[in-house]
Amino acid sequence: MQQFYKLSLEQGELSTDQELFSDYEKARAETILKALEGMRIISAQALLEKCKEAVMQCQISV
């Protein structure tokens, strides 16, 4: 998987000090990103926003 780093919104630049995903999250993030391949960025963002709303409505059991 490509390396992703946290973006400092205040400075508008990448901080290569801190990776965006933990080791635990990398496999899931890779699956999600592969599902978005071929989509335009705006379409992928719109779909992810809808998924965010759907997740907020899911019942989670621990």
Biopython code that builds the backbone (N, CA, C, O; Angstrom):
import numpy as np
from Bio.PDB.StructureBuilder import StructureBuilder

atoms = [
    (1, "MET", "N", (0.838, -1.177, 0.000)),
    (1, "MET", "CA", (0.000, 0.000, 0.000)),
    (1, "MET", "C", (0.886, 1.243, 0.000)),
    (1, "MET", "O", (1.931, 1.287, 0.649)),
    (2, "GLN", "N", (0.444, 2.234, -0.734)),
    (2, "GLN", "CA", (1.143, 3.515, -0.758)),
    (2, "GLN", "C", (1.185, 4.106, 0.649)),
    (2, "GLN", "O", (0.253, 3.916, 1.430)),
    (3, "GLN", "N", (2.242, 4.810, 0.968)),
    (3, "GLN", "CA", (2.343, 5.459, 2.270)),
    (3, "GLN", "C", (1.514, 6.747, 2.257)),
    (3, "GLN", "O", (1.621, 7.552, 1.333)),
    (4, "PHE", "N", (0.694, 6.931, 3.283)),
    (4, "PHE", "CA", (-0.088, 8.146, 3.443)),
    (4, "PHE", "C", (0.286, 8.783, 4.774)),
    (4, "PHE", "O", (0.503, 8.092, 5.769)),
    (5, "TYR", "N", (0.358, 10.102, 4.776)),
    (5, "TYR", "CA", (0.755, 10.831, 5.974)),
    (5, "TYR", "C", (-0.301, 11.852, 6.339)),
    (5, "TYR", "O", (-1.085, 12.281, 5.492)),
    (6, "LYS", "N", (-0.320, 12.242, 7.608)),
    (6, "LYS", "CA", (-1.281, 13.240, 8.069)),
    (6, "LYS", "C", (-0.988, 14.567, 7.397)),
    (6, "LYS", "O", (0.168, 14.953, 7.226)),
    (7, "LEU", "N", (-2.045, 15.253, 7.021)),
    (7, "LEU", "CA", (-1.932, 16.556, 6.377)),
    (7, "LEU", "C", (-2.159, 17.627, 7.430)),
    (7, "LEU", "O", (-3.154, 17.598, 8.154)),
    (8, "SER", "N", (-1.255, 18.548, 7.508)),
    (8, "SER", "CA", (-1.396, 19.670, 8.427)),
    (8, "SER", "C", (-2.248, 20.720, 7.721)),
    (8, "SER", "O", (-1.770, 21.408, 6.820)),
    (9, "LEU", "N", (-3.508, 20.842, 8.131)),
    (9, "LEU", "CA", (-4.418, 21.763, 7.467)),
    (9, "LEU", "C", (-4.022, 23.216, 7.679)),
    (9, "LEU", "O", (-4.276, 24.063, 6.822)),
    (10, "GLU", "N", (-3.404, 23.506, 8.812)),
    (10, "GLU", "CA", (-3.013, 24.880, 9.088)),
    (10, "GLU", "C", (-1.892, 25.337, 8.164)),
    (10, "GLU", "O", (-1.877, 26.481, 7.709)),
    (11, "GLN", "N", (-0.963, 24.442, 7.893)),
    (11, "GLN", "CA", (0.181, 24.797, 7.062)),
    (11, "GLN", "C", (0.019, 24.331, 5.619)),
    (11, "GLN", "O", (0.788, 24.733, 4.746)),
    (12, "GLY", "N", (-0.984, 23.479, 5.362)),
    (12, "GLY", "CA", (-1.246, 23.002, 4.010)),
    (12, "GLY", "C", (-0.158, 22.118, 3.444)),
    (12, "GLY", "O", (0.047, 22.095, 2.231)),
    (13, "GLU", "N", (0.539, 21.395, 4.290)),
    (13, "GLU", "CA", (1.602, 20.519, 3.817)),
    (13, "GLU", "C", (1.569, 19.177, 4.538)),
    (13, "GLU", "O", (0.953, 19.030, 5.593)),
    (14, "LEU", "N", (2.246, 18.207, 3.940)),
    (14, "LEU", "CA", (2.311, 16.877, 4.534)),
    (14, "LEU", "C", (3.333, 16.842, 5.653)),
    (14, "LEU", "O", (4.396, 17.457, 5.566)),
    (15, "SER", "N", (2.997, 16.122, 6.694)),
    (15, "SER", "CA", (3.932, 15.883, 7.785)),
    (15, "SER", "C", (4.351, 14.433, 7.703)),
    (15, "SER", "O", (3.574, 13.544, 8.051)),
    (16, "THR", "N", (5.554, 14.178, 7.253)),
    (16, "THR", "CA", (6.011, 12.802, 7.096)),
    (16, "THR", "C", (6.419, 12.187, 8.426)),
    (16, "THR", "O", (6.936, 11.070, 8.463)),
    (17, "ASP", "N", (6.190, 12.909, 9.518)),
    (17, "ASP", "CA", (6.491, 12.384, 10.842)),
    (17, "ASP", "C", (5.459, 11.357, 11.295)),
    (17, "ASP", "O", (5.782, 10.446, 12.056)),
    (18, "GLN", "N", (4.227, 11.500, 10.832)),
    (18, "GLN", "CA", (3.152, 10.661, 11.350)),
    (18, "GLN", "C", (2.349, 10.051, 10.205)),
    (18, "GLN", "O", (1.798, 10.769, 9.370)),
    (19, "GLU", "N", (2.289, 8.713, 10.173)),
    (19, "GLU", "CA", (1.511, 8.029, 9.145)),
    (19, "GLU", "C", (0.027, 8.239, 9.396)),
    (19, "GLU", "O", (-0.400, 8.389, 10.541)),
    (20, "LEU", "N", (-0.748, 8.248, 8.341)),
    (20, "LEU", "CA", (-2.181, 8.478, 8.435)),
    (20, "LEU", "C", (-2.912, 7.282, 9.037)),
    (20, "LEU", "O", (-3.806, 7.455, 9.865)),
    (21, "PHE", "N", (-2.538, 6.065, 8.625)),
    (21, "PHE", "CA", (-3.205, 4.853, 9.084)),
    (21, "PHE", "C", (-2.312, 4.050, 10.016)),
    (21, "PHE", "O", (-1.104, 3.946, 9.805)),
    (22, "SER", "N", (-2.925, 3.484, 11.051)),
    (22, "SER", "CA", (-2.193, 2.562, 11.919)),
    (22, "SER", "C", (-2.032, 1.238, 11.172)),
    (22, "SER", "O", (-2.672, 1.017, 10.143)),
    (23, "ASP", "N", (-1.185, 0.372, 11.689)),
    (23, "ASP", "CA", (-1.001, -0.942, 11.059)),
    (23, "ASP", "C", (-2.326, -1.689, 10.972)),
    (23, "ASP", "O", (-2.612, -2.341, 9.968)),
    (24, "TYR", "N", (-3.131, -1.593, 12.023)),
    (24, "TYR", "CA", (-4.435, -2.261, 12.062)),
    (24, "TYR", "C", (-5.367, -1.733, 10.970)),
    (24, "TYR", "O", (-6.147, -2.499, 10.405)),
    (25, "GLU", "N", (-5.298, -0.444, 10.670)),
    (25, "GLU", "CA", (-6.215, 0.185, 9.712)),
    (25, "GLU", "C", (-5.785, 0.017, 8.254)),
    (25, "GLU", "O", (-6.617, 0.138, 7.356)),
    (26, "LYS", "N", (-4.525, -0.254, 8.006)),
    (26, "LYS", "CA", (-3.994, -0.260, 6.638)),
    (26, "LYS", "C", (-4.722, -1.217, 5.703)),
    (26, "LYS", "O", (-5.054, -0.830, 4.582)),
    (27, "ALA", "N", (-4.978, -2.437, 6.119)),
    (27, "ALA", "CA", (-5.629, -3.418, 5.245)),
    (27, "ALA", "C", (-7.041, -2.976, 4.887)),
    (27, "ALA", "O", (-7.453, -3.099, 3.733)),
    (28, "ARG", "N", (-7.781, -2.468, 5.852)),
    (28, "ARG", "CA", (-9.147, -2.006, 5.580)),
    (28, "ARG", "C", (-9.136, -0.769, 4.690)),
    (28, "ARG", "O", (-9.947, -0.644, 3.773)),
    (29, "ALA", "N", (-8.215, 0.138, 4.968)),
    (29, "ALA", "CA", (-8.115, 1.354, 4.154)),
    (29, "ALA", "C", (-7.765, 0.999, 2.703)),
    (29, "ALA", "O", (-8.289, 1.599, 1.765)),
    (30, "GLU", "N", (-6.886, 0.034, 2.536)),
    (30, "GLU", "CA", (-6.502, -0.391, 1.192)),
    (30, "GLU", "C", (-7.705, -0.960, 0.437)),
    (30, "GLU", "O", (-7.879, -0.682, -0.749)),
    (31, "THR", "N", (-8.528, -1.747, 1.113)),
    (31, "THR", "CA", (-9.729, -2.302, 0.491)),
    (31, "THR", "C", (-10.683, -1.193, 0.062)),
    (31, "THR", "O", (-11.237, -1.233, -1.037)),
    (32, "ILE", "N", (-10.871, -0.214, 0.921)),
    (32, "ILE", "CA", (-11.765, 0.905, 0.612)),
    (32, "ILE", "C", (-11.219, 1.711, -0.561)),
    (32, "ILE", "O", (-11.962, 2.042, -1.484)),
    (33, "LEU", "N", (-9.936, 2.028, -0.530)),
    (33, "LEU", "CA", (-9.338, 2.822, -1.610)),
    (33, "LEU", "C", (-9.382, 2.090, -2.948)),
    (33, "LEU", "O", (-9.586, 2.717, -3.988)),
    (34, "LYS", "N", (-9.193, 0.770, -2.934)),
    (34, "LYS", "CA", (-9.286, 0.002, -4.183)),
    (34, "LYS", "C", (-10.695, 0.051, -4.754)),
    (34, "LYS", "O", (-10.875, 0.087, -5.971)),
    (35, "ALA", "N", (-11.704, 0.052, -3.866)),
    (35, "ALA", "CA", (-13.095, 0.130, -4.321)),
    (35, "ALA", "C", (-13.396, 1.476, -4.985)),
    (35, "ALA", "O", (-14.330, 1.583, -5.780)),
    (36, "LEU", "N", (-12.613, 2.490, -4.664)),
    (36, "LEU", "CA", (-12.824, 3.824, -5.229)),
    (36, "LEU", "C", (-12.031, 4.069, -6.510)),
    (36, "LEU", "O", (-12.201, 5.098, -7.165)),
    (37, "GLU", "N", (-11.165, 3.123, -6.862)),
    (37, "GLU", "CA", (-10.344, 3.286, -8.068)),
    (37, "GLU", "C", (-11.218, 3.491, -9.294)),
    (37, "GLU", "O", (-12.241, 2.827, -9.464)),
    (38, "GLY", "N", (-10.804, 4.416, -10.143)),
    (38, "GLY", "CA", (-11.533, 4.702, -11.379)),
    (38, "GLY", "C", (-12.596, 5.770, -11.218)),
    (38, "GLY", "O", (-13.132, 6.264, -12.209)),
    (39, "MET", "N", (-12.905, 6.129, -9.996)),
    (39, "MET", "CA", (-13.901, 7.179, -9.755)),
    (39, "MET", "C", (-13.212, 8.537, -9.779)),
    (39, "MET", "O", (-12.028, 8.651, -9.459)),
    (40, "ARG", "N", (-13.952, 9.546, -10.156)),
    (40, "ARG", "CA", (-13.447, 10.905, -10.033)),
    (40, "ARG", "C", (-13.388, 11.246, -8.551)),
    (40, "ARG", "O", (-14.174, 10.727, -7.759)),
    (41, "ILE", "N", (-12.472, 12.104, -8.180)),
    (41, "ILE", "CA", (-12.295, 12.457, -6.765)),
    (41, "ILE", "C", (-13.584, 12.969, -6.164)),
    (41, "ILE", "O", (-13.944, 12.568, -5.057)),
    (42, "ILE", "N", (-14.286, 13.839, -6.856)),
    (42, "ILE", "CA", (-15.524, 14.409, -6.304)),
    (42, "ILE", "C", (-16.594, 13.335, -6.112)),
    (42, "ILE", "O", (-17.356, 13.386, -5.146)),
    (43, "SER", "N", (-16.656, 12.365, -7.021)),
    (43, "SER", "CA", (-17.618, 11.267, -6.891)),
    (43, "SER", "C", (-17.247, 10.356, -5.725)),
    (43, "SER", "O", (-18.118, 9.911, -4.979)),
    (44, "ALA", "N", (-15.957, 10.080, -5.569)),
    (44, "ALA", "CA", (-15.496, 9.240, -4.462)),
    (44, "ALA", "C", (-15.772, 9.927, -3.125)),
    (44, "ALA", "O", (-16.207, 9.279, -2.172)),
    (45, "GLN", "N", (-15.521, 11.224, -3.052)),
    (45, "GLN", "CA", (-15.789, 11.956, -1.815)),
    (45, "GLN", "C", (-17.279, 11.965, -1.487)),
    (45, "GLN", "O", (-17.656, 11.819, -0.325)),
    (46, "ALA", "N", (-18.128, 12.133, -2.497)),
    (46, "ALA", "CA", (-19.576, 12.139, -2.271)),
    (46, "ALA", "C", (-20.033, 10.772, -1.761)),
    (46, "ALA", "O", (-20.854, 10.694, -0.847)),
    (47, "LEU", "N", (-19.513, 9.711, -2.342)),
    (47, "LEU", "CA", (-19.867, 8.364, -1.898)),
    (47, "LEU", "C", (-19.407, 8.122, -0.456)),
    (47, "LEU", "O", (-20.149, 7.558, 0.347)),
    (48, "LEU", "N", (-18.193, 8.547, -0.135)),
    (48, "LEU", "CA", (-17.686, 8.373, 1.227)),
    (48, "LEU", "C", (-18.489, 9.187, 2.237)),
    (48, "LEU", "O", (-18.670, 8.743, 3.371)),
    (49, "GLU", "N", (-18.967, 10.349, 1.859)),
    (49, "GLU", "CA", (-19.823, 11.144, 2.749)),
    (49, "GLU", "C", (-21.136, 10.416, 3.025)),
    (49, "GLU", "O", (-21.630, 10.432, 4.153)),
    (50, "LYS", "N", (-21.706, 9.775, 1.997)),
    (50, "LYS", "CA", (-22.934, 8.991, 2.188)),
    (50, "LYS", "C", (-22.658, 7.795, 3.099)),
    (50, "LYS", "O", (-23.477, 7.453, 3.952)),
    (51, "CYS", "N", (-21.515, 7.171, 2.912)),
    (51, "CYS", "CA", (-21.140, 6.044, 3.773)),
    (51, "CYS", "C", (-20.968, 6.505, 5.215)),
    (51, "CYS", "O", (-21.328, 5.791, 6.150)),
    (52, "LYS", "N", (-20.420, 7.692, 5.386)),
    (52, "LYS", "CA", (-20.262, 8.249, 6.736)),
    (52, "LYS", "C", (-21.625, 8.398, 7.411)),
    (52, "LYS", "O", (-21.778, 8.066, 8.587)),
    (53, "GLU", "N", (-22.615, 8.897, 6.665)),
    (53, "GLU", "CA", (-23.968, 9.031, 7.210)),
    (53, "GLU", "C", (-24.556, 7.668, 7.535)),
    (53, "GLU", "O", (-25.216, 7.498, 8.560)),
    (54, "ALA", "N", (-24.315, 6.697, 6.660)),
    (54, "ALA", "CA", (-24.846, 5.343, 6.886)),
    (54, "ALA", "C", (-24.229, 4.721, 8.134)),
    (54, "ALA", "O", (-24.930, 4.085, 8.921)),
    (55, "VAL", "N", (-22.923, 4.900, 8.320)),
    (55, "VAL", "CA", (-22.249, 4.352, 9.490)),
    (55, "VAL", "C", (-22.815, 4.937, 10.769)),
    (55, "VAL", "O", (-22.954, 4.232, 11.769)),
    (56, "MET", "N", (-23.144, 6.223, 10.746)),
    (56, "MET", "CA", (-23.690, 6.882, 11.936)),
    (56, "MET", "C", (-25.058, 6.302, 12.314)),
    (56, "MET", "O", (-25.509, 6.478, 13.445)),
    (57, "GLN", "N", (-25.717, 5.616, 11.380)),
    (57, "GLN", "CA", (-27.026, 5.038, 11.636)),
    (57, "GLN", "C", (-26.959, 3.546, 11.976)),
    (57, "GLN", "O", (-27.979, 2.934, 12.294)),
    (58, "CYS", "N", (-25.778, 2.973, 11.910)),
    (58, "CYS", "CA", (-25.623, 1.544, 12.196)),
    (58, "CYS", "C", (-25.543, 1.291, 13.689)),
    (58, "CYS", "O", (-25.024, 2.102, 14.455)),
    (59, "GLN", "N", (-26.070, 0.149, 14.074)),
    (59, "GLN", "CA", (-25.922, -0.286, 15.450)),
    (59, "GLN", "C", (-24.637, -1.083, 15.543)),
    (59, "GLN", "O", (-24.420, -2.028, 14.783)),
    (60, "ILE", "N", (-23.804, -0.701, 16.464)),
    (60, "ILE", "CA", (-22.521, -1.354, 16.647)),
    (60, "ILE", "C", (-22.554, -2.141, 17.949)),
    (60, "ILE", "O", (-22.911, -1.608, 19.000)),
    (61, "SER", "N", (-22.179, -3.405, 17.870)),
    (61, "SER", "CA", (-22.092, -4.197, 19.096)),
    (61, "SER", "C", (-20.638, -4.541, 19.344)),
    (61, "SER", "O", (-19.884, -4.844, 18.420)),
    (62, "VAL", "N", (-20.269, -4.489, 20.585)),
    (62, "VAL", "CA", (-18.872, -4.755, 20.957)),
    (62, "VAL", "C", (-18.776, -6.097, 21.640)),
    (62, "VAL", "O", (-17.686, -6.513, 22.033)),
]
sb = StructureBuilder()
sb.init_structure("model")
sb.init_model(0)
sb.init_chain("A")
sb.init_seg("    ")
for serial, (resi, resn, name, xyz) in enumerate(atoms, 1):
    if name == "N":
        sb.init_residue(resn, " ", resi, " ")
    sb.init_atom(name, np.array(xyz, "f"), 0.0, 1.0, " ", f" {name:<3s}", serial, name[0])
structure = sb.get_structure()
